Amino acid sequence: MIDELYSARILSLAANLPHSGRLVAPQGTGERVAKLCGSKAVVDVTLDAEGWIESFAQDVKACALGQAAAGVLGQSVIGASEPELVAARDAMLAMLKSGGEGPGGRFEGLRALKQVADYPARHASTMVAIEATLEAVQQAQIRTLARKTPDTRTRLAGAA
């Protein structure tokens, strides 16, 4: 198991964690924890005017598999949109649980984790970074929308 699961490629990805740390003023923050092993990812993002990831930081405390997934994510996430993240997450889940090919496009590097499919106990740790990123983006979108939408009470008071 160890040689197959922890290949040189996986260990190299785990050792290189782009955008490590936290943002000073994120628009959104996401956090995920894999209950079985305790792998944890905290992700901060800011979005540009079109809703694409403009800045990204991740604080990941995970096993080599979780770190490797976070490494791939960090290499590719700047400029990504929420639909791309949803597609990558769904493709990762399909790859791990039902023999899917894995993500394509900017997140194709996550296919390096395909062998994790044979180890269900490792699935959650492999998903923490992408799930935390998606949560952070969705939170940023909600906050951005809230700033753009006038307060309903103010509109109603002005109409009276």
HELIX and SHEET records of a PDB file:
HELIX    1   1 ILE A    2  LEU A    5  1                                   4    
HELIX    2   2 ALA A    8  ALA A   15  1                                   8    
HELIX    3   3 ALA A   64  SER A   76  1                                  13    
HELIX    4   4 GLU A   82  SER A   98  1                                  17    
HELIX    5   5 GLY A  105  ASP A  118  5                                  14    
HELIX    6   6 PRO A  120  ARG A  122  5                                   3    
HELIX    7   7 HIS A  123  LYS A  148  1                                  26    
HELIX    8   8 THR A  152  ALA A  159  1                                   8    
SHEET    1   A 3 GLY A  28  VAL A  33  0                                        
SHEET    2   A 3 LYS A  40  LEU A  47 -1                                        
SHEET    3   A 3 ILE A  53  LYS A  61 -1                                        
END                                                                             
